[in-house]
Amino acid sequence: MLIPKTLLFLAATTVTAYNFNFNLNNVFENGQKAILNLKNHFLQNDLNCPRDLLSCKSPSANPCCSPKLGVVVLALQWDLKFGPKNEFTIHGLWPNNCDGSFGPKNGCDKARSVERIADTVFSYDRQVYDQMKKYWPSNRGDDDYFWTHEWNKHGTCVSTIDPKCYDENTFKKGQDIVEYFNTTLALRNKYNLFDALARHNIFPNIPNTPNSLYTLQQFKQAIKAEFGHEPNVRCIGNRLMEIFLYFNVKNKDEYIMIPAAGKDTCRKIRYSVRN
């Protein structure tokens, strides 16, 4: 029996409409799930993380929303043998107690300690790894040992990057580690000490030449003029070793520079040209 063309057309249209509706329903259901997940994400942030939290000002705040150790030190070093010629390199990013005392000497979470940071960072984000090799070298020749020490002692104390603070459905192993190192690199770039000092005519020079020594106040005032607050300047004898910048943290990850709490160990400063 021949089936009329009109009937075939209607049947085909019905099947097409059914498939379209079926696909549309799937898209709608998946979209709903995505919207719900997004909504839950923002609800969680809104409920647990009030806006404009400043570390050390709200001690009862959720540690995922505001760092539990709320004074953070960015330690930048001037080593004569390691690092780019015209750049300060990184010693570490150190969460300290709000009274200015140091954080735990053995880190804050042994369960998050690792044995080889280099492998973790390299496999997760090669660009971060390359930046660490350039701007975070060890002055003892073992970068991996240095980075691993910094993470285990200091990185595990950044409460806002504890794995439980991430969405468990999207968190990837090593994400917290890479975020710690990437944040530190970003701060070093933002607070570029070499360029800041150069804008105030403070340059590395050859030791034991006329006017080869700077005063402590020259360094402190130059950095204050650039970034709003004085740093802590560290020397061995009169040789510049490190400069510490101090921060509170707004919300989870907005670093706000504050006056230095540590003691300077320099009077005159020898800021020598790198080899």
GULO-951648 format. One record per residue (C-alpha): residue number from 1; chain; x, y, z. Coordinates in steps of 0.2 Angstrom, whole numbers, plus 2048, in hexadecimal, padded with zeros to 3 digits. Example, Ala and Ser with C-alpha at 12.3 -4.5 7.8 and 13.67 -1.06 7.14 Angstrom:
// GULO-951648
resi, chain, xx, yy, zz
1, A, 83E, 7EA, 827 .
2, A, 844, 7FB, 824 .
// end
This chain:
// GULO-951648
resi, chain, xx, yy, zz
1, A, 800, 800, 800 .
2, A, 807, 811, 7FB .
3, A, 808, 81E, 809 .
4, A, 802, 82F, 804 .
5, A, 810, 83C, 803 .
6, A, 807, 848, 80F .
7, A, 807, 83A, 81D .
8, A, 819, 837, 81A .
9, A, 81D, 849, 81C .
10, A, 812, 84A, 82C .
11, A, 81B, 83B, 833 .
12, A, 82C, 842, 82F .
13, A, 828, 853, 837 .
14, A, 821, 84A, 846 .
15, A, 831, 840, 848 .
16, A, 83C, 850, 845 .
17, A, 832, 85A, 852 .
18, A, 834, 84C, 85E .
19, A, 846, 84B, 85C .
20, A, 848, 85E, 85D .
21, A, 83D, 85E, 86D .
22, A, 848, 84F, 874 .
23, A, 858, 858, 870 .
24, A, 851, 869, 876 .
25, A, 84B, 861, 886 .
26, A, 85D, 859, 889 .
27, A, 864, 86A, 886 .
28, A, 858, 872, 892 .
29, A, 85B, 865, 89F .
30, A, 86E, 867, 89E .
31, A, 86C, 87A, 89E .
32, A, 862, 879, 8AD .
33, A, 86F, 86F, 8B6 .
34, A, 87D, 87B, 8B0 .
35, A, 872, 88A, 8B7 .
36, A, 86F, 881, 8C7 .
37, A, 881, 87D, 8C9 .
38, A, 886, 88F, 8C5 .
39, A, 878, 895, 8D1 .
40, A, 87E, 88A, 8DF .
41, A, 890, 890, 8DC .
42, A, 88B, 8A2, 8DE .
43, A, 87F, 89E, 8EC .
44, A, 88E, 896, 8F5 .
45, A, 899, 8A5, 8F2 .
46, A, 88B, 8B1, 8F8 .
47, A, 887, 8A7, 907 .
48, A, 898, 8A3, 90D .
49, A, 8A3, 8B1, 906 .
50, A, 89C, 8C2, 90A .
51, A, 8A3, 8D0, 8FF .
52, A, 8B2, 8DB, 904 .
53, A, 8B9, 8CF, 911 .
54, A, 8CA, 8D5, 917 .
55, A, 8D6, 8C8, 91F .
56, A, 8D9, 8CB, 932 .
57, A, 8C9, 8D5, 933 .
58, A, 8BD, 8C7, 934 .
59, A, 8C4, 8B9, 93E .
60, A, 8B4, 8AF, 93D .
61, A, 8B3, 8AF, 92A .
62, A, 8B3, 89F, 920 .
63, A, 8C5, 89B, 91D .
64, A, 8C1, 897, 90B .
65, A, 8BB, 8A9, 909 .
66, A, 8C9, 8B2, 912 .
67, A, 8DA, 8AC, 917 .
68, A, 8DB, 8A5, 928 .
69, A, 8ED, 8AB, 929 .
70, A, 8EA, 8BC, 924 .
71, A, 8FA, 8C5, 922 .
72, A, 903, 8BF, 913 .
73, A, 916, 8C3, 90F .
74, A, 91C, 8C3, 8FD .
75, A, 92F, 8C0, 8FF .
76, A, 939, 8C6, 8F0 .
77, A, 94C, 8C3, 8EF .
78, A, 95B, 8CB, 8E7 .
79, A, 967, 8BD, 8E4 .
80, A, 977, 8C1, 8DA .
81, A, 978, 8B0, 8D1 .
82, A, 966, 8AB, 8CD .
83, A, 958, 8B2, 8C4 .
84, A, 956, 8BF, 8B6 .
85, A, 962, 8CD, 8B6 .
86, A, 956, 8DB, 8B9 .
87, A, 949, 8D2, 8C4 .
88, A, 946, 8CE, 8D6 .
89, A, 942, 8BB, 8D8 .
90, A, 936, 8B3, 8E4 .
91, A, 93A, 8AB, 8F5 .
92, A, 928, 8A8, 8F9 .
93, A, 916, 8AD, 8FE .
94, A, 914, 8AA, 910 .
95, A, 904, 8AB, 91A .
96, A, 907, 8B1, 92C .
97, A, 8FC, 8B4, 93B .
98, A, 8F2, 8C4, 93C .
99, A, 8FD, 8C9, 94B .
100, A, 90C, 8C8, 93F .
101, A, 914, 8B8, 946 .
102, A, 919, 8AB, 93A .
103, A, 90D, 89D, 935 .
104, A, 910, 88B, 939 .
105, A, 922, 886, 936 .
106, A, 91D, 875, 92F .
107, A, 90E, 87B, 924 .
108, A, 8FC, 879, 927 .
109, A, 8F6, 869, 91F .
110, A, 901, 85A, 91E .
111, A, 8F4, 851, 913 .
112, A, 8F8, 85E, 905 .
113, A, 90A, 85D, 906 .
114, A, 913, 856, 8F7 .
115, A, 924, 850, 8F2 .
116, A, 927, 857, 8E1 .
117, A, 91F, 868, 8DD .
118, A, 927, 869, 8CC .
119, A, 91E, 85A, 8C5 .
120, A, 90D, 860, 8CB .
121, A, 90F, 872, 8C4 .
122, A, 917, 86C, 8B3 .
123, A, 909, 860, 8AF .
124, A, 8FC, 86C, 8B4 .
125, A, 902, 87C, 8AD .
126, A, 912, 87D, 8A3 .
127, A, 911, 890, 8A2 .
128, A, 911, 892, 8B5 .
129, A, 91F, 885, 8B6 .
130, A, 92A, 88F, 8AA .
131, A, 926, 8A0, 8B3 .
132, A, 92C, 897, 8C3 .
133, A, 93C, 891, 8BB .
134, A, 93F, 8A3, 8B6 .
135, A, 939, 8AD, 8C6 .
136, A, 93A, 8A1, 8D4 .
137, A, 94B, 898, 8D3 .
138, A, 954, 890, 8E2 .
139, A, 964, 898, 8E6 .
140, A, 96A, 886, 8EB .
141, A, 967, 87F, 8DA .
142, A, 958, 874, 8DE .
143, A, 948, 87D, 8D8 .
144, A, 93D, 86E, 8DC .
145, A, 942, 86C, 8EE .
146, A, 940, 87F, 8F0 .
147, A, 92F, 880, 8E9 .
148, A, 929, 870, 8F2 .
149, A, 92F, 878, 903 .
150, A, 926, 888, 8FF .
151, A, 916, 87F, 8FB .
152, A, 917, 873, 90A .
153, A, 91B, 880, 917 .
154, A, 912, 88F, 910 .
155, A, 906, 88B, 902 .
156, A, 8FC, 87E, 90C .
157, A, 8F8, 88D, 918 .
158, A, 8EF, 897, 90B .
159, A, 8DD, 892, 911 .
160, A, 8D4, 899, 902 .
161, A, 8DC, 88C, 8F7 .
162, A, 8D8, 87D, 901 .
163, A, 8D0, 870, 8F5 .
164, A, 8C0, 870, 8FF .
165, A, 8BE, 882, 8FA .
166, A, 8BC, 87D, 8E8 .
167, A, 8AE, 876, 8DE .
168, A, 8B0, 863, 8E1 .
169, A, 8A9, 860, 8D0 .
170, A, 8B7, 86A, 8C7 .
171, A, 8C6, 86A, 8D2 .
172, A, 8D5, 862, 8CB .
173, A, 8E3, 85A, 8D5 .
174, A, 8F1, 867, 8D6 .
175, A, 8E6, 876, 8D2 .
176, A, 8E9, 87D, 8E4 .
177, A, 8FC, 87C, 8E2 .
178, A, 8FC, 884, 8D1 .
179, A, 8F1, 892, 8D7 .
180, A, 8FD, 896, 8E6 .
181, A, 90C, 897, 8DA .
182, A, 903, 8A0, 8CD .
183, A, 8FC, 8AD, 8DA .
184, A, 90E, 8B0, 8E0 .
185, A, 915, 8B3, 8CE .
186, A, 907, 8BF, 8CB .
187, A, 90B, 8C9, 8DB .
188, A, 91D, 8C9, 8D6 .
189, A, 918, 8D0, 8C5 .
190, A, 90D, 8DD, 8CD .
191, A, 919, 8E3, 8DA .
192, A, 928, 8E4, 8CF .
193, A, 935, 8EA, 8DA .
194, A, 943, 8EC, 8CE .
195, A, 939, 8F8, 8C3 .
196, A, 932, 901, 8D2 .
197, A, 943, 905, 8D9 .
198, A, 949, 90A, 8C8 .
199, A, 93C, 917, 8C6 .
200, A, 944, 91F, 8D5 .
201, A, 956, 91E, 8CE .
202, A, 95A, 90F, 8D9 .
203, A, 964, 902, 8CE .
204, A, 970, 8F4, 8D2 .
205, A, 982, 8FA, 8D1 .
206, A, 994, 8F4, 8D3 .
207, A, 999, 8F1, 8E5 .
208, A, 9A7, 8FC, 8EC .
209, A, 9A4, 90A, 8E0 .
210, A, 9A0, 91C, 8E4 .
211, A, 98E, 91E, 8EA .
212, A, 98B, 90B, 8E9 .
213, A, 981, 90A, 8F9 .
214, A, 96F, 910, 8FB .
215, A, 966, 914, 90B .
216, A, 958, 909, 913 .
217, A, 94D, 918, 911 .
218, A, 950, 91A, 8FF .
219, A, 94A, 908, 8FC .
220, A, 93B, 90A, 908 .
221, A, 935, 91A, 901 .
222, A, 937, 915, 8EF .
223, A, 92C, 906, 8F2 .
224, A, 91F, 90F, 8FC .
225, A, 91E, 91C, 8EE .
226, A, 91A, 90F, 8E2 .
227, A, 90F, 903, 8EC .
228, A, 908, 90D, 8FB .
229, A, 911, 905, 909 .
230, A, 923, 902, 90F .
231, A, 92B, 8F1, 90E .
232, A, 936, 8E7, 919 .
233, A, 948, 8E7, 912 .
234, A, 954, 8D9, 917 .
235, A, 967, 8D9, 915 .
236, A, 976, 8CF, 91A .
237, A, 983, 8DC, 91F .
238, A, 97E, 8E9, 913 .
239, A, 97B, 8DE, 904 .
240, A, 969, 8DE, 8FF .
241, A, 961, 8CD, 900 .
242, A, 94E, 8CE, 901 .
243, A, 93F, 8DA, 901 .
244, A, 92F, 8D5, 90A .
245, A, 91E, 8DC, 905 .
246, A, 90F, 8DA, 911 .
247, A, 8FD, 8D7, 90C .
248, A, 8EC, 8D4, 913 .
249, A, 8E0, 8CB, 907 .
250, A, 8CF, 8D2, 902 .
251, A, 8C3, 8C3, 8FF .
252, A, 8CC, 8B4, 8F8 .
253, A, 8DA, 8BB, 8EE .
254, A, 8DB, 8CE, 8ED .
255, A, 8EC, 8D2, 8F5 .
256, A, 8EC, 8E3, 8FD .
257, A, 8FD, 8EA, 902 .
258, A, 8FF, 8EF, 915 .
259, A, 90D, 8F7, 91F .
260, A, 91C, 8EB, 922 .
261, A, 91C, 8E2, 933 .
262, A, 92E, 8DB, 933 .
263, A, 93E, 8E3, 938 .
264, A, 94A, 8EA, 92B .
265, A, 95C, 8E3, 92C .
266, A, 964, 8F0, 921 .
267, A, 96B, 902, 924 .
268, A, 976, 904, 914 .
269, A, 971, 8F9, 906 .
270, A, 97D, 8F2, 8F9 .
271, A, 971, 8EE, 8EA .
272, A, 97E, 8E5, 8DF .
273, A, 97D, 8E1, 8CC .
274, A, 979, 8CF, 8C9 .
275, A, 987, 8C4, 8C2 .
// end
